[in-house]
């Protein structure tokens, strides 16, 4: 099996520049996966395999809440998470949904924090938010490589000029709300 390379992003909340960066930088990757809360129109998500987040009202009828992806020996449950767990960081229901679909891995978003953990034999991968992480860390995304040796993960900090300053996320939010994005 050749390496399958995946980029995971989530929760850009209307920030188009971050998604354009991902498209340009990782154009040769096998999958660009968006795990919800793009706050963009469906046509603006071209090139991404998407699931619907709780803020994606503009395409909730066009994009599914979850998907199943089979790559090599892995069966992966893709979701935003808002419908798969009852409260932040209590992932048991999401793991049960994944297992019900025969999945050993979950790619999810929603919580705006980077995670690479395992619960009840299911690997849980969250790229964090490419817009604003709630734990105060810089925006992040994730690179996943799947090959015969397994599933390998690398967290990547997304750096923009505004992200280099503590007020960067707030300025991006204000710009988005004012339509200057």
C-alpha positions in Angstrom: 0.0 0.0 0.0 1.3 3.4 -0.9 1.2 6.2 1.6 -2.2 7.9 1.7 -1.8 11.5 2.8 -4.6 13.5 4.4 -5.0 17.1 5.7 -7.6 17.6 8.4 -9.0 21.0 9.1 -12.0 22.2 11.1 -13.7 25.3 12.4 -12.4 28.0 10.2 -15.6 29.9 10.8 -15.7 31.9 7.5 -11.9 32.4 7.2 -11.3 31.8 3.5 -7.6 32.5 3.5 -6.8 29.5 5.7 -8.6 27.1 3.3 -6.9 28.7 0.3 -3.6 28.1 2.0 -4.5 24.4 2.6 -5.6 24.0 -1.0 -2.4 25.5 -2.4 0.1 24.0 0.0 -1.3 20.5 0.0 -2.7 20.2 -3.6 -0.8 16.9 -4.0 -2.4 15.2 -1.0 -4.9 12.4 -1.4 -7.6 14.0 0.8 -8.4 17.5 2.1 -11.0 16.9 4.8 -13.0 19.6 6.5 -14.6 18.5 9.7 -17.3 21.2 9.9 -18.1 24.8 10.8 -16.7 26.4 7.7 -19.5 29.0 7.7 -19.1 29.2 3.9 -21.2 28.3 0.9 -21.0 24.7 -0.4 -19.3 25.9 -3.7 -16.6 27.6 -1.6 -15.6 24.2 -0.2 -14.5 22.8 -3.5 -11.7 20.3 -3.1 -12.6 19.4 0.5 -14.4 16.3 1.6 -16.8 17.8 4.2 -19.1 16.9 7.0 -21.7 19.4 8.3 -21.0 21.4 11.5 -23.5 23.1 13.8 -22.6 26.5 12.1 -23.0 25.2 8.5 -26.6 26.1 8.0 -26.0 27.2 4.4 -25.4 23.6 3.3 -26.8 21.4 6.0 -29.1 19.8 3.4 -26.2 19.1 0.9 -23.5 17.8 3.2 -23.9 14.8 5.6 -23.4 14.9 9.3 -21.0 12.0 9.1 -19.1 10.0 6.6 -17.3 6.6 6.6 -13.9 6.5 4.9 -12.0 3.2 4.3 -8.3 3.4 3.8 -6.1 0.3 4.0 -6.9 -1.5 7.2 -8.6 1.6 8.7 -12.3 2.4 8.7 -12.7 6.1 9.7 -15.7 7.9 11.1 -15.8 11.5 10.0 -18.0 13.9 11.9 -18.1 17.4 13.4 -19.0 16.1 16.8 -21.8 18.3 17.9 -24.3 15.5 17.3 -21.9 12.7 18.5 -21.1 13.7 22.1 -23.2 15.4 24.7 -20.6 17.7 26.2 -17.1 18.7 25.4 -14.4 16.1 26.1 -16.9 13.4 26.9 -16.4 11.3 23.8 -17.9 7.9 24.8 -21.1 8.4 22.7 -18.9 9.3 19.6 -16.8 6.2 20.2 -20.0 4.1 20.4 -21.2 5.6 17.1 -17.9 4.8 15.4 -17.9 1.3 16.7 -21.5 0.8 15.5 -20.2 1.6 12.0 -17.2 -0.7 12.4 -14.7 2.2 12.6 -11.4 2.1 14.5 -10.7 5.8 14.1 -12.6 9.1 14.4 -11.8 12.4 12.7 -13.8 15.2 14.4 -13.9 18.9 15.1 -16.2 21.2 17.1 -14.1 21.6 20.3 -11.4 23.9 18.9 -8.6 22.0 20.5 -6.0 19.6 19.1 -6.5 16.0 20.2 -4.7 12.7 19.4 -6.0 10.2 22.0 -7.5 6.7 22.2 -10.7 5.6 24.0 -11.9 2.1 24.1 -9.7 1.0 21.2 -10.8 3.9 18.9 -8.3 6.6 18.0 -9.7 10.1 18.2 -8.1 12.8 16.0 -9.1 16.4 16.2 -7.0 19.0 14.2 -8.1 21.8 16.5 -9.4 25.0 14.8 -7.5 26.6 11.9 -9.3 29.9 13.1 -9.0 30.0 16.9 -8.2 27.3 19.5 -10.0 27.6 22.7 -7.1 26.5 24.8 -5.2 29.7 23.9 -2.8 27.9 21.5 -2.2 29.1 17.9 -4.6 27.8 15.2 -3.8 24.3 14.1 -4.5 21.6 11.5 -3.4 18.0 11.2 -1.5 15.9 8.6 -2.3 12.2 8.7 -0.4 9.5 6.7 -1.8 6.0 6.5 0.4 3.2 5.2 1.2 -0.4 6.0 2.9 0.5 9.2 -0.2 2.3 10.6 -1.7 5.7 11.0 0.8 8.6 11.6 -0.2 12.1 12.8 1.5 15.4 12.7 0.0 18.6 14.2 0.8 21.8 12.4 0.5 25.3 13.6 -1.2 27.6 11.1 0.7 30.9 11.1 -0.6 34.1 9.6 0.4 37.6 10.5 -2.7 38.1 12.6 -2.1 34.7 14.4 1.3 35.8 15.5 -0.3 38.4 17.8 -2.4 37.6 20.8 -5.3 39.7 19.4 -5.0 38.0 16.0 -8.0 35.7 16.4 -10.2 38.6 17.7 -9.3 40.8 14.7 -10.1 38.0 12.3 -13.4 37.5 14.0 -14.2 41.2 13.9 -13.2 41.3 10.2 -15.4 38.4 9.4 -18.4 39.9 11.2 -17.9 43.2 9.5 -17.7 41.5 6.1 -14.0 42.6 5.5 -12.9 39.0 5.1 
